[in-house]
Amino acid sequence: MNIAIDLRCLGGEGHAKRGIGKYLLGMLPELFKIARDDSFIVYTWRGSQLERDITNHKNVEVKYIGNVFFRKLDNLYSIRRQRHFPLRNFARVRADVFFLPDIFYGLYNTMPNVAVLYDVIPLLYEKEYFTYNLRDGSDFFGWKVRDRYRKCIDRFEYVQHIISISQASLNDLHRLVPETKKNPYTITHLAAQALPKTNQPISHKVRYLLYVGGNDYRKNMTELIRDFEKLIANRIYADINLILVGNDFKESARAINKPFWKKLDSSKARKAIILKGYLSNDELAQLYASALIFVFPSRYEGFGLPVIEAMEAGLPVVANDNSSIREIAKGAAYLAKSPMDFVNGIEKLLSDDKLRQNLVISGRKRAKQFTWKKTARLTLDALKSTAVTGNSV
């Protein structure tokens, strides 16, 4: 079987360092290994760098398309139009099935398409994701941007198979685009990345809570600062710090989630909040090894990969009971039912060693149920069944 993959989404820093990048860099090497009798043609922008684990397989051929000019123009087109140039504009693809890890890059209509669904979050929080501040301070609701985004999500109606990273995401797609209910689908949960083993403590000897992830609206980081302020107002926990890790916590990222930065700068707990930015796997492993609790206040997740990674690393997790987090972490993490319960959860884990240990054990056990090999196997099954039947929807 010949499988074509549009991997242009890995050509930029944004996706490569966030969820889509972790998904592809974790799943694809396993897919190429278990499908050694099949052939893969990977398309990416000329001048972009792909990880060695992706390209170093005998059954994988990489085809570089376009040039630096088109890559930059495509990025601008994405920002302005909420879509990308279709692959058919640059390459004549011949394969049994077309695998699309990012549906915003467009379908290939001459063969069956299998597309990955991560979430439909911007359509669930339209005001927060499609409102822009004008120079005079007024708000403009970006209905054009919203409609363009919606049209890209509507493409799922026309794919021959949907691969969803959670049942929660698929349920929301079915609710927003009812026509997709007729599409064949597969649920392929994600897995934790394999962090290096480390016995070395971090350089600064402090007690701290840890957060790893993004900083857009639904991540709820402004509320996390408020919760942290409440926590350390208690004299018992006054020495605890909060470490925030992620590409969105660099000083250069202050345009992202401005209310968070405003709250951070004015917070009474500012000196106890440490921003780390993007870290290597070695640095991240050290932080996981020494943290007290992993805190994840997100309002909504397509999957919630950081939760699985924290449980794999042996950290007890406090998260909100919503979306896919409930699906992947129920019984293996403290899932808060309300904002006040989130703070209570942190305090309970800090004061109850038995509860902490129980969650560490159940978390590790739960995390082991998610593997990239399992994700790859389900993905391959979906690709093969679609190629054979050519399911038309």
C-alpha positions in Angstrom: 0.0 0.0 0.0 1.2 3.5 -0.9 0.4 6.2 1.7 0.9 9.9 1.1 1.3 12.2 4.1 1.1 16.0 4.1 3.7 17.0 6.8 4.0 20.7 6.0 2.5 21.4 9.5 5.8 20.3 11.0 7.7 22.9 9.0 7.1 25.8 11.4 8.1 26.2 15.1 4.5 26.6 16.3 3.1 23.2 15.6 6.5 21.4 16.0 6.7 22.5 19.7 3.0 22.0 20.6 0.5 19.2 20.5 0.4 18.4 16.8 4.2 18.2 16.8 4.3 15.9 19.8 1.7 13.7 18.3 3.4 13.3 14.9 6.9 12.9 16.3 5.6 10.3 18.7 3.3 8.3 16.4 4.9 8.4 13.0 8.1 6.6 13.8 6.0 3.7 15.3 3.7 3.8 12.2 6.7 3.5 9.8 8.1 0.6 11.8 4.9 -1.5 12.0 4.0 -0.8 8.4 7.4 -1.9 7.0 5.7 -3.6 4.1 4.0 -0.4 3.0 5.5 2.7 1.3 5.1 6.3 2.6 5.6 9.5 0.6 6.0 12.4 3.0 5.5 16.0 1.6 7.1 19.0 3.4 8.2 22.5 2.5 11.7 22.8 1.0 14.0 24.2 3.6 12.1 22.8 6.6 13.8 20.4 8.9 12.2 17.0 9.7 13.2 15.0 12.7 15.6 12.1 11.9 13.2 9.6 13.5 10.7 10.4 10.7 13.0 10.3 7.7 15.3 7.5 8.7 13.2 4.6 7.5 13.6 2.5 4.3 9.9 2.7 3.5 9.8 6.5 3.7 10.4 8.9 0.8 10.6 12.6 1.6 9.5 15.0 -1.1 10.4 18.7 -0.7 8.0 21.1 -2.4 7.9 24.8 -3.1 10.6 27.1 -1.7 11.2 29.6 1.2 9.1 32.2 -0.6 6.0 29.9 -0.8 6.5 28.7 2.8 6.4 32.2 4.1 3.5 33.2 1.8 1.6 30.1 3.0 2.2 31.2 6.7 0.9 34.6 5.9 -2.1 33.1 4.1 -2.8 31.0 7.1 -2.8 34.0 9.5 -5.0 36.1 7.2 -7.3 33.4 5.7 -7.2 30.6 8.3 -6.2 28.1 5.7 -3.1 26.9 3.7 -2.3 26.4 0.0 -3.5 22.9 -1.0 -0.8 20.3 -1.7 -2.2 19.8 -5.2 -0.9 23.2 -6.2 2.7 22.0 -5.7 2.7 18.2 -6.2 1.0 15.5 -8.2 0.3 12.9 -5.6 -0.3 9.3 -6.5 -1.1 6.9 -3.6 -3.8 4.6 -2.3 -4.7 6.9 0.5 -4.0 10.4 1.7 -3.2 11.0 5.4 -3.8 14.5 6.6 -2.5 15.3 10.1 -3.8 18.9 9.8 -7.1 19.4 7.8 -6.3 23.1 7.4 -3.8 22.1 4.7 -6.7 20.8 2.5 -7.9 17.5 1.1 -6.6 15.7 -2.0 -9.7 14.9 -4.0 -8.4 12.2 -6.3 -8.0 9.6 -3.5 -9.5 8.6 -0.2 -8.7 11.0 2.6 -8.0 10.2 6.3 -7.8 13.3 8.5 -7.0 13.8 12.1 -9.3 15.7 14.4 -7.7 17.3 17.5 -10.4 19.7 18.7 -12.9 22.4 17.7 -12.0 24.7 20.6 -12.2 28.1 18.8 -15.8 27.3 17.8 -16.6 26.5 21.4 -15.1 29.9 22.6 -15.9 32.1 19.7 -15.7 35.4 21.5 -12.3 34.7 23.1 -10.7 33.3 19.9 -12.2 35.6 17.2 -12.3 39.0 18.9 -9.6 41.5 18.2 -8.7 44.8 19.9 -8.6 47.8 17.6 -6.3 50.8 18.1 -9.1 52.8 19.6 -9.6 50.1 22.3 -12.9 48.9 20.8 -13.5 45.2 20.0 -14.1 43.8 16.6 -15.7 40.4 16.3 -13.7 38.6 13.6 -16.7 37.0 12.0 -14.8 36.5 8.7 -12.0 34.7 10.5 -14.5 32.6 12.4 -16.4 31.7 9.2 -13.1 30.7 7.4 -12.2 28.5 10.4 -15.6 26.9 10.3 -15.3 26.1 6.6 -12.0 24.3 7.3 -13.7 22.3 10.1 -16.6 21.5 7.7 -14.1 19.7 5.5 -14.4 16.7 7.9 -17.8 16.0 6.2 -15.9 15.1 3.0 -13.1 12.9 4.4 -13.5 9.1 4.1 -12.3 8.4 7.6 -11.9 10.6 10.7 -9.2 9.9 13.3 -10.0 11.7 16.5 -7.6 11.9 19.4 -10.5 11.7 21.9 -14.2 10.8 22.1 -14.8 14.2 23.6 -13.5 16.0 20.4 -15.5 13.7 18.1 -18.7 14.4 20.1 -18.2 18.1 19.7 -17.5 17.7 16.0 -20.7 15.7 15.6 -22.7 18.4 17.5 -21.3 21.3 15.5 -21.2 19.5 12.1 -24.0 16.9 12.3 -23.2 15.7 8.7 -20.0 14.1 10.0 -22.0 11.5 12.0 -22.1 9.4 8.9 -18.3 9.3 8.5 -16.3 6.2 9.6 -14.1 7.1 12.5 -11.4 5.8 14.9 -10.5 7.0 18.3 -6.7 7.1 18.7 -5.6 8.4 22.1 -2.2 10.0 22.4 0.8 8.9 24.6 3.4 10.4 26.8 6.8 11.2 25.3 9.7 9.2 26.6 11.5 11.6 28.8 15.1 10.8 29.9 15.6 9.2 33.2 17.2 11.6 35.7 18.2 11.4 39.3 19.7 14.9 39.4 17.7 17.5 41.3 17.0 20.9 39.8 19.5 23.7 40.4 17.4 25.7 42.7 16.2 24.0 45.9 12.6 25.0 46.2 9.2 23.3 46.7 7.1 23.9 43.7 3.9 23.1 41.7 4.5 22.5 38.0 2.5 23.4 34.9 3.5 22.5 31.3 1.5 23.6 28.3 0.2 26.6 26.4 -1.2 30.0 27.5 -4.2 30.7 25.4 -7.6 31.6 26.8 -9.0 28.1 27.6 -5.8 27.1 29.4 -7.2 29.2 32.3 -3.8 30.5 33.5 -5.1 33.7 34.9 -7.3 31.7 37.3 -4.3 29.5 38.1 -2.4 32.6 39.4 -5.4 33.5 41.6 -5.6 29.9 42.9 -1.8 30.0 43.7 -2.3 33.3 45.6 -5.0 31.7 47.7 -2.7 28.7 48.4 0.4 30.6 49.6 -1.7 32.9 51.6 -1.8 30.0 54.0 1.3 30.2 56.1 1.9 26.4 55.8 2.4 26.7 52.0 4.1 30.2 51.9 7.4 28.7 50.7 5.9 27.0 47.6 6.7 28.2 44.1 4.8 27.8 40.8 6.8 27.0 37.7 5.2 27.6 34.3 6.8 25.8 31.3 6.0 26.4 27.7 6.8 28.4 24.6 4.0 30.9 25.5 5.8 31.9 28.7 8.7 33.7 27.1 8.8 37.5 27.4 8.5 37.7 23.7 5.1 36.0 24.0 3.4 38.8 25.9 0.9 39.3 23.1 -0.6 35.9 23.9 -3.3 36.1 26.6 -2.7 39.7 27.7 -5.0 39.3 30.8 -2.6 36.7 32.1 0.5 38.9 31.8 -1.4 41.8 33.4 -2.4 39.6 36.3 1.1 38.1 36.6 2.8 41.6 36.8 0.4 42.8 39.5 0.3 39.6 41.5 1.4 39.6 45.1 2.8 36.1 44.4 4.9 37.3 41.5 8.3 36.5 43.1 7.1 32.9 43.6 6.1 32.4 40.0 8.9 31.2 37.8 8.6 31.3 34.0 10.7 28.7 32.1 9.7 29.0 28.5 10.3 26.1 26.2 12.6 23.4 27.7 14.6 20.4 26.3 13.5 16.9 27.4 16.4 16.7 29.8 15.4 19.9 31.5 11.8 19.0 31.6 12.6 15.6 33.1 14.5 17.3 35.9 11.5 19.5 36.7 9.1 16.6 36.7 11.4 14.6 39.0 11.4 17.3 41.7 7.9 18.8 41.6 5.3 18.3 44.3 2.2 18.4 42.1 1.3 18.9 38.4 -1.5 21.5 38.1 -3.6 21.6 34.9 -6.4 24.2 35.2 -7.5 24.0 31.5 -11.2 24.7 30.7 -11.1 22.3 27.7 -8.7 19.9 26.1 -8.8 17.9 22.9 -6.8 15.3 24.7 -4.7 16.8 27.5 -1.3 15.3 26.7 0.6 17.1 29.5 -1.7 15.2 32.0 -0.5 11.8 30.7 3.1 13.0 30.6 2.9 14.1 34.2 1.4 10.8 35.3 4.0 8.9 33.4 6.7 10.9 35.2 5.2 9.9 38.6 3.6 13.2 39.5 0.1 13.4 41.2 -2.2 15.6 39.0 -4.8 18.2 39.9 -7.0 19.1 36.9 -10.5 20.2 36.1 -13.2 17.7 35.5 -14.1 18.5 31.9 -13.8 17.5 28.2 -11.3 14.8 27.4 -9.5 15.2 30.7 -12.3 13.3 32.3 -12.0 10.7 29.6 -8.3 10.0 30.1 -7.6 10.7 33.8 -10.7 9.7 35.7 -9.7 7.7 38.7 -6.0 8.5 38.2 -6.0 12.2 39.1 -7.8 14.7 41.4 -10.4 16.1 39.1 -11.9 19.3 40.5 -15.6 20.0 40.2 -15.4 23.7 40.7 -12.8 26.6 40.9 -12.7 26.3 44.7 -12.3 22.6 44.5 -9.2 23.1 42.4 -7.4 24.8 45.3 -8.8 22.3 47.7 -7.4 19.5 45.6 -3.9 21.0 45.8 -4.1 21.4 49.5 -5.3 17.8 50.0 -2.4 16.4 48.0 0.1 18.6 49.9 -1.3 17.5 53.2 -2.2 13.8 52.5 0.8 11.6 51.7 -1.4 8.5 51.3 -3.6 10.3 48.7 -0.5 11.5 46.9 1.0 8.1 46.7 -2.3 6.5 45.6 -2.5 9.0 42.7 1.1 8.5 41.7 0.5 4.7 41.5 -2.8 4.9 39.7 -1.5 7.7 37.4 1.5 5.6 36.3 -0.8 2.6 35.7 -3.2 4.7 33.7 -0.4 6.4 31.6 0.9 2.9 30.6 -2.4 2.3 28.8 -1.5 5.0 26.3 1.3 4.1 23.9 2.4 5.4 20.5 2.6 1.9 19.2 -1.1 1.4 20.0 -1.9 4.8 18.4 0.1 3.8 15.3 -1.6 0.4 15.0 -5.1 2.0 15.1 -4.0 4.6 12.6 -2.6 2.0 10.2 -5.8 0.0 10.4 -7.8 3.1 9.5 -5.6 3.9 6.6 -5.7 0.4 5.2 -9.5 -0.1 5.6 -10.0 3.3 3.9 -7.6 2.5 1.0 -9.3 -0.9 0.4 -12.9 0.3 0.5 -12.3 3.8 -0.7 -15.2 4.7 1.6 -17.2 7.5 0.0 -19.1 9.9 2.2 
